[in-house]
Amino acid sequence: METMERDPAYIAEQVKFIRKLHKLTQENLADAAGLTTRTIEKIESGRHRPDEQTLRSITRAMQIDVRYFEKPTPEQEARQKAEMERALRKMVLVTTHPICKASDFLSAFGQQHAFRIDTSAVTDDVALETAAAMTDWITDLNDVWDDCPMSQRLEYARSFIELCQDMDKHGFICHMGTHKQQLRQKDRPTLVFTVGLMTLLPKDGSEGSRFALVQLEGGWESLESDRGSLG
């Protein structure tokens, strides 16, 4: 099997292309890949040859093969384009914000058709108990929220913030955000859902807004207005 050279200038163009395709800033891409913005800046300069682990961090975040950074033959380029088109349909960028006060929760929660919950960063058993309680709260509240008066919502929000404060003691901050996704159905109207996201992130560096790339399951796709273009 032929080994292709990974050219820094080519890698730079590919990183810029995929980032702009998904309407990401350098900060967005760095956040999603677990890298620093400075690393993305260096790669996109074309003067820095990233190591294998850095490239794999980017490809994992963007759900593409690491061979994307190798100069392709025309046949390989066609396959890459098809792969990119599929990835574009199946991925959404979600901006999340820290939930520290009852007002933060009230602003972030409600009017969602469904909720995604990501507690994968939590591994400590004691912290997992609190994470599980938060998951239960979100799941239960999503079913009854529309029927609750404002006074009850505020009470629920305060109770949830107590759990957030417990997670803070374990070194994690609760973040929430929303995104839209669509389901095309033959001979039926397209369904568009608003989906909430709750994620628990390590405190270091997660005090402000963060960005998460969400992979959509089944027949769900991102909205065309939220995608870039392959040109």
C-alpha positions in Angstrom: 0.0 0.0 0.0 1.4 3.4 -1.0 2.3 5.7 1.8 1.3 9.3 1.1 3.2 12.3 2.4 1.5 14.6 4.7 2.4 18.1 3.5 2.0 20.9 6.1 0.6 23.3 3.5 -2.0 20.7 2.3 -3.0 19.9 5.9 -3.4 23.7 6.6 -5.8 24.0 3.6 -7.7 20.9 4.7 -8.1 22.1 8.3 -9.3 25.5 7.1 -11.7 23.9 4.6 -13.3 21.5 7.1 -13.5 24.3 9.8 -15.3 26.7 7.4 -17.4 23.9 6.0 -18.9 23.4 9.5 -19.0 27.2 10.2 -16.5 26.8 13.0 -14.0 29.4 14.3 -10.5 28.3 15.3 -11.7 28.4 18.9 -14.7 26.1 18.1 -12.5 23.5 16.4 -9.9 23.6 19.1 -12.6 23.2 21.8 -14.2 20.3 20.0 -10.9 18.5 19.4 -9.5 19.1 22.9 -6.7 21.2 21.5 -5.6 24.8 22.1 -6.6 27.6 19.7 -2.8 28.3 19.3 -2.4 24.7 17.9 -5.0 25.3 15.3 -3.5 28.6 14.4 -0.1 27.0 13.9 -1.5 24.2 11.8 -3.4 26.6 9.5 -0.2 28.7 9.0 1.1 25.9 6.8 4.5 26.1 8.5 3.9 23.6 11.2 3.7 19.8 10.7 1.2 18.5 13.3 2.0 15.1 14.9 -0.2 12.1 14.4 -2.0 12.5 17.7 -3.0 16.1 16.9 -4.4 15.0 13.6 -6.4 12.2 15.1 -7.8 14.5 17.7 -9.2 16.7 14.9 -10.5 13.8 12.8 -12.2 12.2 15.9 -14.0 15.5 16.6 -15.1 15.9 13.0 -15.9 12.2 12.4 -13.6 11.8 9.4 -10.7 9.5 8.5 -7.2 10.6 9.3 -6.4 9.9 5.6 -8.3 13.2 4.9 -4.9 14.9 5.5 -3.1 12.9 2.8 -3.1 14.3 -0.8 -5.7 12.1 -2.6 -5.9 10.6 -6.1 -9.1 11.8 -8.0 -10.9 8.6 -6.9 -10.0 9.1 -3.3 -11.0 12.8 -3.6 -14.5 11.8 -4.7 -14.8 9.4 -1.8 -13.6 12.1 0.6 -16.2 14.5 -0.8 -19.0 12.0 -0.3 -17.8 11.3 3.3 -17.6 15.1 4.0 -21.2 15.6 2.7 -22.5 12.9 5.0 -20.5 14.3 8.0 -21.9 17.7 7.3 -25.5 16.4 7.4 -24.9 14.4 10.6 -23.2 17.0 12.8 -24.3 20.2 14.6 -22.3 22.7 16.6 -23.8 23.5 20.0 -22.8 26.5 22.0 -23.1 25.8 25.8 -23.1 28.1 28.8 -22.3 27.4 32.4 -25.3 26.9 34.7 -24.4 28.6 38.0 -27.6 30.4 39.1 -31.3 29.6 39.0 -31.8 32.3 36.3 -29.2 30.5 34.2 -31.2 27.3 34.4 -34.5 29.0 33.6 -32.9 30.6 30.5 -31.5 27.4 29.3 -34.3 24.9 30.1 -37.7 24.6 28.5 -39.3 24.4 25.0 -37.1 21.4 24.0 -38.6 18.4 22.3 -35.8 16.2 23.7 -32.6 16.4 25.8 -29.1 15.1 25.3 -27.0 14.4 28.4 -23.3 13.9 28.4 -21.6 12.9 31.7 -18.8 11.0 30.1 -16.1 13.2 31.6 -17.2 12.2 35.1 -15.5 9.0 36.4 -15.3 9.4 40.2 -18.0 7.2 41.9 -19.2 10.0 44.3 -19.4 12.5 41.5 -21.2 10.0 39.3 -23.9 9.8 42.0 -24.5 13.5 41.7 -24.3 13.3 37.9 -26.9 10.6 37.9 -29.2 12.7 40.1 -28.8 15.6 37.6 -29.7 13.3 34.7 -32.8 12.2 36.5 -33.8 15.8 37.2 -33.5 16.8 33.5 -35.3 13.7 32.3 -38.2 14.1 34.7 -38.5 17.9 34.3 -38.5 17.7 30.5 -41.8 15.7 30.8 -43.6 18.1 33.1 -42.0 21.6 32.6 -44.7 23.0 30.3 -47.4 22.3 32.9 -45.5 23.9 35.8 -46.3 27.4 37.1 -43.4 29.8 37.2 -43.1 29.5 41.0 -42.7 25.8 40.7 -40.1 26.2 37.9 -38.1 28.5 40.1 -38.2 25.9 42.9 -37.0 23.2 40.5 -34.3 25.5 39.2 -33.0 26.2 42.7 -32.9 22.5 43.5 -31.0 21.8 40.3 -28.4 24.5 41.1 -27.8 22.7 44.4 -26.7 19.7 42.4 -24.6 21.9 40.2 -22.8 23.3 43.3 -22.2 19.7 44.4 -20.6 18.9 41.0 -18.5 22.1 41.4 -17.0 20.6 44.6 -16.0 17.6 42.5 -14.3 19.8 39.9 -17.0 20.0 37.2 -19.3 22.7 35.8 -22.7 22.0 34.3 -23.2 23.5 30.8 -26.4 23.7 28.8 -27.2 24.6 25.2 -29.7 23.9 22.4 -29.6 23.0 18.7 -32.1 22.1 16.0 -32.3 18.9 13.9 -34.6 17.6 11.2 -36.0 14.3 10.1 -37.1 14.0 6.5 -40.0 11.5 5.9 -41.3 10.3 2.6 -44.8 11.8 1.8 -44.9 13.5 5.2 -43.8 16.9 6.5 -40.2 17.3 7.7 -39.9 17.2 11.5 -37.8 19.9 13.1 -36.9 19.3 16.8 -35.3 21.7 19.3 -32.9 19.5 21.4 -31.3 20.6 24.6 -27.8 19.5 25.7 -26.5 19.2 29.2 -22.8 18.3 29.6 -20.5 18.2 32.7 -17.1 19.6 31.9 -13.9 19.9 34.1 -13.8 23.3 35.7 -10.4 24.2 34.2 -11.2 26.3 31.2 -14.9 25.7 31.2 -16.1 28.8 33.1 -17.2 30.6 30.0 -19.1 29.5 26.9 -18.0 26.3 25.2 -18.6 24.5 22.0 -19.6 20.9 21.4 -20.0 18.9 18.2 -23.0 16.6 18.4 -23.3 13.6 16.1 -27.0 13.0 15.1 -28.4 9.5 15.3 -30.6 7.6 12.9 -32.3 9.6 10.1 -31.8 12.9 11.9 -29.8 15.6 10.1 -28.7 19.2 10.7 -30.7 22.0 9.1 -29.5 23.2 5.8 -29.2 26.8 7.2 -26.7 25.5 9.8 -24.4 23.9 7.3 -21.5 25.2 5.2 -21.2 24.3 1.5 -18.8 22.0 -0.4 -18.9 24.5 -3.3 
